[in-house]
Amino acid sequence: MPEAETREPSEPAGLVSEGRESGGLAPDGREAERSGGGRSGDSAECPSIEGMNIKAVRALVAGARPGPGDSLWDALEADPRKGVRSIWERLVRERSVASWRRRRGSAMREFEEDLWASGARLVAGVDEVGRGPLAGPVTAAAVVLPRDLAIEGIDDSKKLTPERRDELFDLIMRDAVDVGVASVSETVIDEINILNATRRAMRGALERLSEPPDHVLVDGSEIPALGIPQTGLPHGDERSTVIAAASIIAKVTRDRFLVELDRRYPDYGFARHKGYGTPEHLAALTRLGPCEIHRRSFHVVLESAGGPSELYRRLRARLMEAATADELERVARDVALVRQELDPYELSKLRGLYKRCYVRAKVGLTAARR
């Protein structure tokens, strides 16, 4: 499926924020149904607002939810009082928000609609969170949504308030066809690097779905060797409903886990910054050094621990200098003897270096025999 070239514009500035009272909308966020451009009542049935105070007008509007073509709407627009004018302008903004959200919601389902039309039954969105933090796991989620489901407000998790993310998390978990979540720990991140850890988390999330999807929409680049038809979408959490839903599930899951870790390591502020490199977190690293859940492979963390140990430096140099497999074996035995003195990250780095050097040495031996 070809990737779309256009992107939906950001929400217009000055629009009302999520969760504000919406006097111009029906409870489900849609405009009230109208026929013939007017409400069920006509101008004769609409009470005059000329003798009403502003509080009474506001109460009337909240119950009536007027729209263009209604006699109440026309009366509000024509009323010269500043307070009434403010009520009418708010209604105009709310209608603009509702219209924008409908257009955006429709645009964010285009990729899914195309795949369903081509015969795909289960379309999964997959996204991850936690690539940038200095501590904790990277977490990915895979979500399959029903074709007829419309949850208002699903968007890139970074654009939502924590409260709204929690609300949408519950709705998605309740109404989704399937959800899979997987995390890769900071220890594994240090061993295989953050990019490979991210891909492993995404594969794990997809494997945790009860049934393999027919097609996967991936935020960003495609997942190598996935074995399932897929489409990579740059900024996919802003362009696809299922990817945005996955971003919400992954974000809330990881944030809640970091809140739990904050109880174990209360001096670092994980409940507030979720492991990201905020000034508060960097100050704690400088003051306390890294704890068990920090990613030693990240330069800032390693430097806060004083850099690599002298023991690690010596063993690494010996591995690099070893010319034969036998010399490498001797270094490996020495590493095993002092493993308790090494940081887990340093030990994993030495193991990886040993494997690479061993392959190099074997290739050299084979070439010499020839």
N, C-alpha and C positions, 0 to 999 in steps of 0.2 A: 504494500500500500504506500503510495507516494506521500512524503511528508508535506504537510501544509506549510506554505511560505508566510502566511499572515498570522499575526497574533492579536488576540483581543486586547483592546486598550485597557489601561488601569481604570479603576472606579473613579468617576468624575469627582473632582475636589469639591468639598462643601456639602456632599450628600450626608444624610443622616447615618449615624453609625449603627452597627449590628445591635439589635436588642432594644432600640428606642421605641417608644409608643408609636404606632402606625395608624393614625386616624383615617388615612386614605386607603388602607388595604384591608382585605378580608383576613380572617385569622390565619389562613394558610399562606399568606404573603401574596396572593393574586389579587388583582383588582376585582371588585364586586361585579358580578355578571349584570350586563345591561342589555336591553333590547331597544332598538329604535333611538339610541343615543340618550335615553333618559332612564330614570329610576321608575319603580312601580308607581310612585306618587307623582303628581304634576304640581305646577306652581300653586294651584289652589289649595293643595293639601300641605304645602310647606309652610310652617309657621313663620311669621315675619320676625326678622332678627333685629329690626330697628330699635325696638324697645327693650331688648335684652342686654344685660351687662356681659362683659367678656367671659366671665366664668360660666354663665349659662350658655353662651354661644359655643364655648369649648366642649361642654357636656353634650350639647346637641350634635355637634360634628362627630364626636367620638362614637355616638350611637348610630348616626345616619351614614357615615362613610360616603360622603358625596363625591361625585366625579363630574367632569365636563359634560354639559348638557342638562345637568340637574338644576332645578330652580334654586336650591340651597347653594350650590356652587356659584351660580351667577350672582346670588345675593351677597355671598362672601367677597367675591371679586369686586363688586360695586361699592361695598361698604367703605367709607373713608376713614373709619377709626383705625388707629395704629395697631391696637391689639387684635382686631379682626383681620387686618391686613396680614399680620404676622401668622395667624392661624391658616389663612389661605395660602400664603407662601410656603408654609411647612407642608401643606397638602401637595402642592406642586412638586416640591423636592422629593417627597415620598413616592409619588407616582413615577418620577424620573428614576429613582432607585429601583422600584419594582420592574420598570421596563428594562433597565440596564441588566438587572439580575436574570430576567427571563432570556434576554439575548445571550448573555454570557453562559447561562446554563445550557442553552441550546448549542452554542458553539463548542462547549466542553464535551459534548456527547457525539460530536461528528465522527471521531475516529471509531468509537464503539459502534455507532450506527452503520458505518461503512463495512465493518467486519461482520456485524450481524447480517447485513444484506448479502454479503458474499458467502454466507453459510456457516460462519462460526457460531457455535452455541454458547460456549463459555469464554468470555473475554476477561482476562485478569489484568489488573494494573499492579505494578510493583514499584516500590520506592524505598529509600533508606534514609535514616537520619543518624547523625553521630560521626560523620567523617572528620569534622574539624576539631572536636573537643580534645583536651589533653588527658582526659580520664574516662574510664567506663567503656562499655561495649559500643559497637556499631549495630544498629537494629534495622531490620527490613520487614516489610509487610507486603503481602499479596492479597488483593481483594477482588472478588467477583460480585458484581451487583446485578439485580434483576433488570430486565429490559424495561419494565414498566414502573421502576422505582424513581421517584423524584424527591430527593432530600434537599431542601433549600439551604444554600449557604456552603455547600462543599467546595473547598478551595485549597490552594496551597497552604499547608499547615502553618507556615511562617507568617502568613497574613492574618491569622485568626488569634483572638485572645485565648488565654488558657481556659477560661470558662466556656467559650464557644467550642473549643477543641474537645473538651470533655463531653459537652452535649452531643456533638456530632459523633464522637467515638461510640457513645451508647447507642445512637440511632443506627450507625453502620453495623455494629456488632449484632444488633437485633434483627436488622432487615436484610443484610447481605446474604447472597447465596452461599458464599464461602469466604473464610478469612484464614490466612496462614501468617505466622510471625516467627522470626528467627533472629537470634543475636549471636555475634561473635565477640568473644571476650578481648580485653586489652592484652592479655598474654598472647593470644593467637595473632592479634594485630601486630604485636612486636615481632612475631616469628615470620609472618608472611607478607607484611606491609598492609597499609590501610586499603589500597585499591583491591588487592586480592581478597582481603577480609570482607570488603563491601560486596564483592561478587559472590563470595561464599554465603553471606547472609541472605542475599537475594535468592540464590538457588535454594537455600534452606527454607525460606518462606514459601516458595512455590511448591517444594516437596511436601510441605505441611498442609496443602490444600487436599481435601478429601478426594478430588478427582482432577486429573491433569487438564488444564485449560486448552482450548483449541488455538488460542492466540494470546500473546502477552504483550502488553504495552509497557515499556520500560522508561522510567525517567532517566534521561541522558542517553548514554551509549548502550548498544545491545550487549547482552551477557554472553561472553564467549562459550562455545560448546554447550549451549543450553539444551538442545535437542527438541525444542518446541518452537513453532513459528513465532517470531517476535518482531516488534518495531520499536526502535529507540527514538524517543521524542525529547530533544533538548527543551528544558523548561516544561517538561511534561506535567508537573504538578500544577501548572497554570493553564494547561491546555486540554487535559483529559480528566473526566470525572472519576474514573476508576483509579487513575494514578494519584489524584488528589486525595481520594478516600484512603488509599494505601499510605500516603504521607501522614495523614491524621492518625491512623492506627499505630504506625511506627513511632511517631513523635510522642504520643500520649504514653505508649508502653514504655519507651525508654525514659521519659521524664519521671514516671512513677517509680521506676527502678532506681533512678538516681536519688529520689527522695528517700527511698529505703536505705541506700548506701550512706546518705547523710547522717543517719542515726548511728552507723558504725564508725564513720569518720567525721565527727561533728565540727571539727576545726577548719574545714576547707570550704564550707558553704555550698556543697553540691546541690542542696535543695533549691538554691536560688539560681546558680549559674549553669547547672546541669553538666559541669565538666568543661565548659567552654573557657577560653583564655581571657576572662574578664580581669580588670585591674584587681578586684578582690581576690580572685583565684591566683593570679600571679604573685600577689603579695603573700598569700598563704604558702605558696610553693617556696618563695624566697625564705620565709621565716621557718617553715617546718620541714622543707624538703618533700620529695614525693612519697606517697603512701602506696599500698599494694595495688590499687586500681589505676594508677597513673601509667600512661603509655611511655615506656622508656625510649621507644624508637623516635619519639618526637623531640626535636632538638631542645626546646625550652625546658622540658622535663629533665632530660639528660644533664643539661647544664646546671639545673637547680640541685642535682644530686652530686655536683662537683665533677661531672664528666666521667668518662670510663675509668675504672680502677686501674692501678698500676699492674696488678696481677693479670687483668684482662689484656692490657697492652702487651705484656711480655708473651703471653700465650698466643695472641694473635700474630705477633711478629714471628714466632717460631713456626706457626702453621704456614705463613707466607714464605718463609725461607726453606721449608722442607722440600727436597727435590725428588724424593722417592716415596713410595707407599709405606715402606718400613719406617722411615723417619716420621711420617704422618701418624702412624700407629703409635709410636712412642709418645708423641705430643698428646694424642688422644687419651692415652693411659694416664698421663700427668694431669690432664684436665679432669678426668674422673676422680682422681685423688683429692682435688681441691675444689670440687664442684660446690660444696657447702659455703665456700668463701666468696663465690661469685654471685652477682645479681642474676636473677632468672633471665633477664633480657640479655645480659652478657653471655650467659651459658648458651642461650638459643642462637646468638650470633656466632659463637665459636663452632657450634654444631653445623650451622649452615656453611660456614667458611671451610670447615673440614671436608664436607661433602664436595664442595666445588674444587678444592685443592686435590682431593683424592682422584676425581675424574681427570684433572689436569695431569697428575703424576702418572696415572695408568696410560693415558694417551701418549705421554712422553716415553714410557717404557716400551710400548708397542712400536712406536716409530723407531726407537733405537735398535730393536731386534731386526727390523727390516733393513 
